[in-house]
């Protein structure tokens, strides 16, 4: 009789263990799914797509085409009532192997005024202090605006040089 009671007790504990393990697995899986979804949302908000960095690194020097615009002078947003401007050279790095390069890149000189307008809009929305403090952010915003305007990523990097502030 004691062996039968012991067997029933072991069977009951085994069933309870299986039920609790199942409950724990479902709660962990749901939490893991929610965590993965949160990470994906944060990554998409920050525009950190896996592969964009690989795409930029994969452009070889032989496939690189640079379009330079020299001596752009842009009036900046003012907080003190005085006129402030920045003068700089800007270069657009293009991937000649991109599918849209033949459509846009080969005629980029004809679209120089469009590029200047985009740069002027982005840089003009900053004060001199904001521009200096978030220089990389300004370049990223220019790149994003250009890529959005052309609906293509054939321009994959923007470089600003010889900036002078007044």
C-alpha positions in Angstrom: 0.0 0.0 0.0 2.9 2.4 0.8 4.4 1.7 -2.6 1.1 2.6 -4.3 0.8 5.9 -2.4 4.5 6.7 -3.1 3.9 6.0 -6.9 0.8 8.2 -6.9 2.7 11.0 -5.1 5.6 10.7 -7.6 3.1 10.8 -10.5 1.4 13.9 -9.1 4.7 15.7 -8.6 5.8 14.7 -12.1 2.5 16.2 -13.6 2.9 19.4 -11.5 6.5 19.6 -12.7 5.5 19.2 -16.4 2.7 21.8 -16.0 5.0 24.4 -14.3 7.7 23.8 -16.9 5.2 24.4 -19.7 4.0 27.6 -18.1 7.6 28.8 -17.6 8.4 28.1 -21.2 5.4 30.0 -22.6 6.2 33.0 -20.4 9.9 33.0 -21.4 9.1 32.6 -25.1 6.6 35.5 -25.0 9.0 37.7 -23.1 11.7 36.9 -25.6 9.5 37.8 -28.5 8.6 41.1 -26.9 12.3 41.8 -26.2 13.2 41.0 -29.8 10.4 43.3 -31.1 11.5 46.1 -28.9 15.1 45.8 -30.1 13.9 45.8 -33.7 11.8 48.9 -33.1 14.7 50.8 -31.5 17.0 49.7 -34.4 14.6 50.9 -37.0 14.1 54.2 -35.2 17.8 54.8 -35.1 18.0 53.6 -38.7 20.6 51.0 -37.9 20.0 48.5 -40.6 22.4 45.6 -40.6 24.1 45.7 -43.9 24.1 49.5 -44.6 27.5 49.6 -42.9 28.6 46.6 -44.9 27.4 48.2 -48.1 29.5 51.4 -47.4 32.5 49.3 -46.5 32.1 47.2 -49.6 32.5 50.1 -52.0 36.0 49.8 -53.4 38.1 52.8 -54.5 37.7 51.6 -58.1 33.9 52.0 -57.8 34.0 55.3 -56.0 33.0 58.4 -57.8 33.2 61.8 -56.0 31.2 64.9 -56.9 32.6 68.1 -55.3 30.8 71.3 -54.7 33.2 74.0 -53.5 32.8 77.1 -51.5 29.2 76.9 -50.3 28.2 79.8 -48.1 25.1 79.2 -46.0 23.4 81.6 -43.6 22.6 79.8 -40.3 19.8 80.2 -37.9 20.5 82.9 -35.4 19.7 83.1 -31.7 21.3 86.5 -31.0 20.0 88.6 -33.9 23.3 88.8 -35.7 24.0 87.2 -39.1 26.0 84.0 -38.9 27.1 81.8 -41.8 29.3 78.9 -42.6 31.5 78.5 -45.6 32.7 75.0 -46.6 33.4 72.5 -49.4 31.1 69.4 -49.7 31.7 66.1 -51.5 29.2 63.4 -52.3 30.6 59.9 -52.6 28.8 57.8 -55.1 28.9 54.0 -55.8 29.3 53.6 -59.6 28.2 49.9 -59.2 24.8 50.9 -57.7 21.8 50.2 -59.8 20.7 53.8 -59.8 24.1 55.3 -60.6 23.5 55.3 -64.4 20.1 57.0 -63.9 21.3 59.7 -61.5 25.0 59.7 -61.0 26.2 60.2 -64.5 24.1 63.4 -64.7 24.8 64.6 -61.2 26.3 67.9 -62.4 23.0 68.8 -63.9 21.4 68.4 -60.5 24.0 70.5 -58.6 21.4 73.2 -57.7 19.1 70.5 -56.2 22.0 69.2 -54.1 22.9 72.8 -53.0 19.2 73.4 -52.1 19.1 70.3 -49.9 22.4 71.2 -48.2 21.2 74.8 -47.7 17.9 73.6 -46.1 19.6 71.2 -43.7 22.5 73.4 -42.7 20.4 76.5 -42.5 18.2 74.9 -39.9 21.1 74.8 -37.4 22.8 77.5 -35.4 26.6 77.7 -35.5 26.9 76.1 -32.1 24.5 73.3 -33.0 26.4 72.8 -36.3 29.8 72.5 -34.5 28.4 70.3 -31.7 26.7 67.8 -34.0 28.8 67.9 -37.1 28.4 64.2 -37.8 24.7 64.4 -37.3 24.5 67.3 -39.8 26.3 65.1 -42.4 24.0 62.2 -41.7 20.9 64.4 -42.1 22.2 65.8 -45.4 22.9 62.2 -46.6 19.4 61.1 -45.5 17.8 64.0 -47.2 19.7 63.4 -50.5 18.9 59.7 -50.4 15.2 60.4 -49.8 15.1 63.0 -52.6 16.6 60.7 -55.1 14.9 57.6 -53.6 18.2 55.8 -53.9 21.3 55.1 -52.0 23.8 55.5 -54.9 25.2 58.5 -52.8 26.4 56.7 -49.7 28.5 59.3 -47.9 28.9 63.0 -47.5 32.1 64.8 -46.6 32.4 68.4 -45.5 35.8 70.1 -45.4 37.4 73.5 -44.9 34.5 74.8 -42.9 34.8 78.5 -41.7 32.4 80.1 -39.4 31.4 83.8 -39.3 
